[in-house]
Amino acid sequence: MKYSAQEVIQYVNEEDVKFIRLTFCDVYGRQKNISIMPSELPRAFEYGIAFDASSIDGLGDEMQSDLFLRPDPETLAVLPWRPEHGRVIRMFCTITKPNGDVYECDTRNVLKKAIKYAKDRGIEFYFGSELEFYLFKLDEKGEPTKEPYDNAGYMDLAPADRGENIRREICLDMEKMGMSPESSHHEQGPGQNEIDFRYSNPLTAADDAITFKTLVRTIAHRNGLFADFSPKPLQENPGSGFHINISVKGGDEFVMHRTMGGILKHIADMTLFLNPTDRSYQRLGANKAPKYISWSSDNRSQLIRVPAADGEYRRFELRSPDCTANPYLAFA
């Protein structure tokens, strides 16, 4: 359900909401937030809430430190892991300058501009995310270890797969937040898991990918575990990817082929954004993570794979990105 600003204010007053998280990302896609009280919500919608951008990577410096968060009422979601009484809600925000102009380094707005650019040319994109992560045990001080939660393998069942109930909690909370999980299973590595999303428009898909990582880490911690989204947490085991399923509507009958061709042509430069850390490159070229600029209708180790699917599920899968990518920049 999409809300207007006035409807959000009404919801907050009627549903015992005590805290509102205004959420945004730094340029690396790390989620940040400010919590405000309900009394500050009208001001947030009208003027924005100021924050010190000089302390956020890529957003400012001492000379340009004052930026503002303006909440997007359509992104309202209740945080299901917070108490029922004194609820906490979350909204994604647009980052603006003091004069009201959108700040250039707001990566969510970069994606909005890319969506408009495509739509002006009669083309619409849809993305479905597949995010992989490891579950590790915590030590006696509550710090993460490198000891996996289980030693199960690909698509194993419980009791070997100890992550089954964790994934169940995650999927149920995803649904409560308006996300659409499609499937979940144990991955190849010990303690490695994957949850796949139903496809959606690019902005929703990116918001959901950002939310998902916070949700998974929260539920893992609640169960005495650490969720690791890094691309290669265990040197001798498979890395974790952020596979992006892409479908295209509009244009001519070959628009999807042209899209694949564009990615193959520009992937060397795109990889700087899709795989932004040193460890990203330890993952590529092993355990079905791609090594070459290539595509295939069958081979899962290629850069682009075209799954066997028809109708609304006709798509191609980009297999190189990992979860250190900023989803807004990746989709843009």
C-alpha positions as CSV (number, residue, x, y, z in Angstrom):
1,M,0.0,0.0,0.0
2,K,1.3,3.5,-0.9
3,Y,0.7,6.3,1.5
4,S,0.6,10.1,1.2
5,A,2.4,12.3,3.8
6,Q,-1.0,13.1,5.5
7,E,-1.8,9.4,5.6
8,V,1.5,8.6,7.2
9,I,0.9,11.2,9.9
10,Q,-2.6,9.8,10.5
11,Y,-1.2,6.2,10.6
12,V,1.4,7.3,13.2
13,N,-1.2,8.8,15.4
14,E,-3.6,5.9,15.2
15,E,-1.2,2.9,15.4
16,D,0.9,3.8,18.5
17,V,4.0,4.6,16.5
18,K,6.7,6.2,18.8
19,F,9.7,6.3,16.5
20,I,10.2,7.0,12.8
21,R,13.4,5.9,11.2
22,L,14.5,8.2,8.3
23,T,16.6,5.9,6.2
24,F,19.2,6.6,3.5
25,C,22.5,5.2,2.2
26,D,26.1,6.3,1.8
27,V,27.6,6.0,-1.6
28,Y,28.7,2.4,-0.8
29,G,25.1,1.3,-0.2
30,R,25.5,1.1,3.6
31,Q,22.2,1.9,5.3
32,K,22.1,4.9,7.7
33,N,19.3,6.4,9.6
34,I,18.0,9.1,12.0
35,S,15.2,8.4,14.4
36,I,12.7,11.1,15.0
37,M,9.6,11.4,17.3
38,P,6.1,11.6,15.9
39,S,5.9,15.3,16.7
40,E,8.7,16.0,14.2
41,L,7.1,14.2,11.3
42,P,5.2,17.2,9.8
43,R,8.5,19.2,9.8
44,A,10.3,16.3,8.2
45,F,7.7,16.3,5.3
46,E,7.7,20.0,4.9
47,Y,11.3,21.1,5.4
48,G,13.3,17.9,5.9
49,I,15.5,16.9,8.8
50,A,19.1,18.2,8.8
51,F,22.1,15.9,9.3
52,D,25.9,16.1,9.3
53,A,26.9,14.8,5.9
54,S,30.6,15.3,6.5
55,S,30.5,12.2,8.7
56,I,28.9,10.0,6.0
57,D,31.2,8.4,3.3
58,G,30.9,10.1,0.0
59,L,28.2,12.6,1.0
60,G,30.0,15.7,2.1
61,D,33.0,17.3,3.9
62,E,33.5,20.1,6.4
63,M,32.8,22.7,3.8
64,Q,29.4,21.2,2.8
65,S,28.1,19.4,5.9
66,D,24.5,20.4,6.1
67,L,22.1,18.2,4.1
68,F,18.5,17.3,4.7
69,L,16.5,14.1,4.7
70,R,13.0,14.3,3.1
71,P,11.0,11.1,3.7
72,D,9.2,9.3,0.9
73,P,5.8,8.4,2.3
74,E,5.3,5.6,-0.2
75,T,8.1,3.6,1.4
76,L,6.4,3.4,4.9
77,A,7.1,0.0,6.5
78,V,6.7,-1.2,10.1
79,L,9.8,-2.8,11.6
80,P,8.4,-6.2,12.7
81,W,11.4,-7.0,15.0
82,R,10.5,-4.0,17.2
83,P,7.8,-4.1,19.9
84,E,4.1,-4.0,19.0
85,H,3.5,-1.3,21.6
86,G,5.5,1.9,20.7
87,R,6.0,0.7,17.2
88,V,8.9,1.8,14.9
89,I,8.3,2.6,11.3
90,R,10.8,3.3,8.5
91,M,10.8,5.5,5.4
92,F,13.5,5.9,2.8
93,C,14.5,9.5,2.2
94,T,15.6,11.8,-0.6
95,I,18.8,13.8,0.3
96,T,18.6,17.5,-0.5
97,K,20.7,20.6,-0.2
98,P,19.6,23.4,2.1
99,N,17.9,25.1,-0.9
100,G,15.8,22.0,-1.6
101,D,17.7,20.7,-4.6
102,V,18.4,17.0,-4.6
103,Y,22.0,16.2,-3.7
104,E,24.0,14.8,-6.6
105,C,25.5,11.9,-4.5
106,D,22.0,10.6,-3.4
107,T,22.4,7.3,-5.1
108,R,18.6,6.5,-4.8
109,N,18.0,9.6,-6.9
110,V,20.6,8.4,-9.4
111,L,18.5,5.3,-9.9
112,K,15.3,7.5,-10.2
113,K,17.0,9.5,-13.0
114,A,18.0,6.3,-14.8
115,I,14.4,4.9,-14.6
116,K,13.1,8.2,-16.1
117,Y,15.8,8.1,-18.8
118,A,14.7,4.6,-19.9
119,K,10.9,5.4,-19.6
120,D,11.3,8.5,-21.8
121,R,12.6,6.1,-24.5
122,G,9.7,3.7,-24.0
123,I,11.6,1.1,-22.0
124,E,10.9,-0.3,-18.5
125,F,13.1,-2.6,-16.5
126,Y,12.3,-5.1,-13.8
127,F,14.7,-6.7,-11.4
128,G,14.6,-9.8,-9.2
129,S,17.4,-10.2,-6.6
130,E,19.1,-13.3,-5.4
131,L,21.3,-12.6,-2.3
132,E,23.6,-15.1,-0.7
133,F,25.0,-14.9,2.8
134,Y,26.8,-17.0,5.5
135,L,25.6,-17.6,9.0
136,F,28.5,-17.7,11.5
137,K,28.5,-18.4,15.3
138,L,29.4,-15.7,17.8
139,D,32.1,-16.1,20.5
140,E,31.5,-15.8,24.2
141,K,31.9,-12.0,23.9
142,G,29.3,-11.8,21.2
143,E,31.8,-11.2,18.4
144,P,31.6,-12.9,15.0
145,T,33.7,-16.0,14.4
146,K,34.5,-17.9,11.2
147,E,32.8,-21.0,12.5
148,P,29.8,-21.8,10.2
149,Y,26.4,-22.4,11.8
150,D,26.1,-25.8,10.0
151,N,28.0,-28.0,7.6
152,A,25.1,-28.7,5.2
153,G,25.4,-28.5,1.4
154,Y,23.3,-27.3,-1.5
155,M,19.6,-27.6,-0.9
156,D,20.1,-30.0,2.0
157,L,17.2,-30.5,4.5
158,A,17.1,-30.1,8.3
159,P,18.5,-31.2,10.6
160,A,21.7,-30.9,8.6
161,D,20.4,-27.5,7.4
162,R,20.3,-25.6,10.6
163,G,19.4,-22.3,8.8
164,E,15.9,-23.5,7.8
165,N,14.2,-21.8,10.7
166,I,16.3,-18.6,10.3
167,R,15.3,-18.3,6.7
168,R,11.6,-18.9,7.7
169,E,11.8,-16.0,10.2
170,I,13.4,-13.8,7.5
171,C,10.8,-14.6,4.9
172,L,7.9,-14.0,7.3
173,D,9.3,-10.6,8.3
174,M,9.9,-9.8,4.7
175,E,6.2,-10.3,4.0
176,K,5.3,-8.1,6.9
177,M,7.4,-5.3,5.4
178,G,5.7,-5.6,2.0
179,M,8.5,-7.6,0.3
180,S,7.9,-10.7,-1.8
181,P,10.2,-13.6,-1.1
182,E,10.0,-16.3,-3.8
183,S,12.2,-19.1,-2.5
184,S,14.9,-19.9,0.0
185,H,17.4,-22.7,0.4
186,H,20.7,-23.7,1.8
187,E,23.6,-22.9,-0.6
188,Q,26.8,-24.8,-1.3
189,G,29.0,-23.5,1.4
190,P,28.8,-24.5,5.1
191,G,26.3,-22.1,6.8
192,Q,25.6,-20.4,3.4
193,N,22.0,-19.4,2.5
194,E,20.1,-17.8,-0.3
195,I,16.8,-16.1,-0.5
196,D,15.3,-14.9,-3.8
197,F,12.9,-12.0,-4.4
198,R,10.0,-11.8,-6.8
199,Y,10.8,-9.3,-9.6
200,S,9.6,-5.7,-9.2
201,N,10.4,-2.2,-10.5
202,P,14.0,-1.0,-10.1
203,L,13.4,1.4,-7.2
204,T,11.4,-1.1,-5.1
205,A,13.9,-3.8,-5.9
206,A,16.8,-1.7,-4.7
207,D,14.9,-0.5,-1.5
208,D,14.1,-4.2,-0.8
209,A,17.7,-5.3,-1.2
210,I,18.9,-2.6,1.2
211,T,16.2,-3.5,3.7
212,F,16.9,-7.2,3.3
213,K,20.5,-7.0,4.5
214,T,19.4,-5.1,7.7
215,L,16.6,-7.6,8.3
216,V,18.8,-10.6,7.9
217,R,21.5,-9.2,10.2
218,T,18.9,-8.4,12.8
219,I,17.2,-11.8,12.8
220,A,20.6,-13.6,12.8
221,H,21.8,-11.5,15.8
222,R,18.5,-12.3,17.6
223,N,19.4,-16.0,17.2
224,G,22.9,-15.6,18.4
225,L,24.5,-15.6,15.0
226,F,26.3,-13.2,12.6
227,A,25.1,-12.8,9.0
228,D,28.0,-12.2,6.6
229,F,27.3,-10.7,3.2
230,S,30.9,-10.3,2.1
231,P,31.9,-11.9,-1.2
232,K,34.4,-14.4,0.1
233,P,34.2,-15.0,3.8
234,L,35.8,-18.4,3.7
235,Q,38.8,-18.8,1.4
236,E,38.3,-22.5,0.6
237,N,34.5,-22.3,0.1
238,P,32.1,-20.7,-2.4
239,G,31.7,-17.0,-2.3
240,S,28.4,-15.1,-2.0
241,G,26.8,-13.3,-4.9
242,F,24.1,-10.8,-5.6
243,H,22.6,-12.3,-8.7
244,I,20.4,-9.8,-10.6
245,N,17.6,-11.2,-12.8
246,I,16.7,-8.6,-15.5
247,S,13.6,-8.4,-17.7
248,V,12.8,-5.6,-20.2
249,K,9.5,-4.3,-21.6
250,G,9.1,-1.9,-24.5
251,G,11.2,-1.3,-27.5
252,D,11.4,-3.8,-30.3
253,E,11.4,-7.6,-30.1
254,F,15.1,-7.7,-29.7
255,V,15.3,-5.2,-26.7
256,M,16.4,-7.9,-24.3
257,H,19.2,-9.1,-26.6
258,R,20.3,-5.4,-27.0
259,T,20.3,-5.0,-23.2
260,M,22.5,-8.1,-22.8
261,G,24.8,-6.8,-25.5
262,G,25.1,-3.5,-23.8
263,I,26.1,-5.2,-20.5
264,L,28.7,-7.4,-22.3
265,K,30.1,-4.3,-24.0
266,H,30.4,-2.2,-20.9
267,I,30.9,-4.8,-18.1
268,A,34.6,-3.9,-17.6
269,D,33.6,-0.4,-16.4
270,M,30.4,-1.5,-14.7
271,T,32.4,-4.1,-12.6
272,L,33.9,-1.2,-10.6
273,F,30.4,-0.6,-9.2
274,L,29.1,-4.2,-9.2
275,N,32.3,-5.6,-7.4
276,P,33.7,-2.7,-5.4
277,T,36.0,-4.4,-2.9
278,D,39.3,-6.3,-3.0
279,R,37.6,-9.4,-1.7
280,S,35.1,-9.2,-4.6
281,Y,37.8,-10.5,-7.0
282,Q,38.7,-13.4,-4.8
283,R,35.1,-14.8,-5.5
284,L,35.2,-14.4,-9.3
285,G,36.3,-17.4,-11.4
286,A,35.5,-20.2,-9.0
287,N,32.4,-22.1,-7.8
288,K,30.2,-20.9,-10.6
289,A,31.1,-17.3,-10.2
290,P,32.0,-15.9,-13.7
291,K,35.5,-15.2,-14.9
292,Y,35.0,-14.3,-18.5
293,I,32.8,-11.8,-20.5
294,S,30.4,-14.4,-21.8
295,W,26.8,-15.6,-21.9
296,S,25.0,-19.0,-22.0
297,S,21.5,-20.4,-22.0
298,D,22.6,-23.3,-19.7
299,N,26.1,-22.8,-18.1
300,R,25.7,-21.3,-14.7
301,S,29.3,-20.2,-14.5
302,Q,29.0,-17.6,-17.2
303,L,28.6,-13.8,-16.7
304,I,25.1,-13.8,-18.2
305,R,22.8,-16.8,-18.0
306,V,19.4,-17.0,-19.8
307,P,17.2,-19.3,-17.7
308,A,14.6,-21.5,-19.3
309,A,11.5,-19.4,-18.7
310,D,8.5,-18.0,-20.6
311,G,6.0,-15.2,-20.3
312,E,6.4,-12.8,-17.4
313,Y,9.4,-14.8,-16.2
314,R,11.4,-14.4,-19.4
315,R,14.6,-12.8,-18.2
316,F,18.4,-13.0,-18.1
317,E,20.6,-13.3,-15.0
318,L,23.7,-11.2,-14.3
319,R,25.9,-13.4,-12.1
320,S,28.9,-11.2,-11.3
321,P,27.7,-8.7,-8.7
322,D,28.1,-9.3,-5.0
323,C,26.4,-7.8,-1.9
324,T,29.1,-5.1,-1.4
325,A,27.6,-3.3,-4.4
326,N,25.3,-0.4,-3.8
327,P,21.9,-1.7,-5.3
328,Y,20.9,1.8,-6.4
329,L,24.0,2.2,-8.5
330,A,24.0,-1.5,-9.7
331,F,20.4,-1.2,-11.0
332,A,21.0,2.3,-12.4
